[in-house]
């Protein structure tokens, strides 16, 4: 967030958090809220990209999927805007696949007991 613009020798400088920066040297100014939301979303998407496709998912990845879901659920509405609806569907698809795999494992264990 730019606090104010100062002119010195005909050149503009931007005051940001108490420091002056030449306008010629800046290309982007981000506030902490934006930067936090962006970094949170990027971290979540990186973790998502490390998973195999949902079709190849096994219960070995259940903890990773749970962590991704926990991170997404813990994001506020503004932070969630950095995750597209398609990416939200992918996350939900992984969550659903893990639930399906757990149910199949429980059912196969129950059949063995009978």
C-alpha positions in Angstrom: 0.0 0.0 0.0 1.4 3.4 -1.0 1.4 5.8 1.9 2.0 8.9 -0.2 3.9 10.2 -3.3 6.8 12.6 -2.8 8.3 14.7 -5.6 12.1 15.4 -5.5 14.0 17.0 -8.3 11.1 16.4 -10.6 11.0 12.6 -9.9 8.3 10.8 -8.1 9.0 8.6 -5.2 6.5 6.3 -3.4 6.4 6.1 0.4 5.7 2.5 1.4 5.9 1.4 5.0 8.1 4.3 5.9 10.6 3.9 3.0 10.9 5.9 -0.2 11.2 4.1 -3.5 11.7 5.6 -7.0 8.7 5.1 -9.1 11.0 4.0 -11.9 12.2 1.0 -9.9 8.9 -0.3 -8.8 6.6 -2.5 -10.9 4.2 -3.9 -8.2 3.0 -3.0 -4.8 1.2 -5.7 -2.8 -0.4 -5.4 0.6 0.1 -8.1 3.2 -3.4 -9.5 2.9 -3.0 -10.0 -0.9 0.4 -11.5 -0.5 -0.7 -13.9 2.2 -3.7 -15.1 0.2 -1.6 -15.5 -3.0 1.2 -17.4 -1.2 -1.4 -19.6 0.6 -3.1 -20.5 -2.7 0.2 -21.2 -4.4 1.3 -23.5 -1.6 -2.0 -25.4 -1.8 -1.8 -25.7 -5.5 1.8 -26.9 -5.4 0.7 -29.7 -2.9 -2.2 -30.5 -5.2 0.2 -30.8 -8.2 2.3 -33.3 -6.3 -0.5 -35.8 -6.1 -1.1 -38.5 -8.7 -4.3 -38.2 -10.7 -7.5 -39.1 -8.8 -7.8 -42.3 -10.8 -4.3 -43.4 -9.5 -4.8 -42.2 -5.9 -4.3 -44.6 -3.1 -4.8 -44.4 0.6 -1.1 -43.7 0.9 -2.0 -40.1 0.0 -4.9 -39.8 2.4 -2.9 -37.6 4.8 -1.8 -35.2 2.0 -5.4 -34.9 0.8 -6.6 -34.2 4.3 -3.9 -31.5 4.7 -5.0 -29.9 1.4 -8.6 -30.0 2.5 -7.7 -28.6 5.9 -5.8 -25.7 4.3 -8.6 -24.9 1.9 -11.3 -25.1 4.7 -9.2 -22.8 6.8 -9.0 -20.1 4.1 -11.2 -17.1 4.5 -13.5 -16.0 1.6 -10.9 -13.6 0.2 -8.2 -16.2 0.2 -10.5 -18.7 -1.5 -10.9 -16.3 -4.4 -7.3 -17.2 -5.4 -8.5 -20.8 -6.0 -10.5 -21.3 -9.2 -13.8 -23.2 -9.2 -12.1 -25.9 -11.3 -9.3 -26.2 -8.7 -12.0 -26.4 -6.0 -13.6 -29.3 -7.9 -10.3 -31.1 -8.1 -9.8 -30.7 -4.4 -13.3 -32.1 -3.7 -12.6 -34.9 -6.2 -9.6 -36.0 -4.2 -11.5 -35.8 -0.9 -14.3 -37.9 -2.4 -11.8 -40.4 -3.8 -10.1 -40.9 -0.4 -13.5 -41.4 1.2 -14.4 -44.0 -1.5 -11.1 -45.8 -1.0 -11.6 -45.9 2.8 -15.1 -47.2 2.5 -13.9 -49.9 0.0 -11.2 -50.9 2.5 -13.7 -51.1 5.4 -16.1 -53.2 3.3 -13.4 -55.6 2.2 -12.3 -55.9 5.9 -15.8 -56.6 7.0 -16.3 -59.3 4.4 -13.1 -61.1 5.6 -14.4 -61.1 9.2 -17.8 -62.7 8.2 
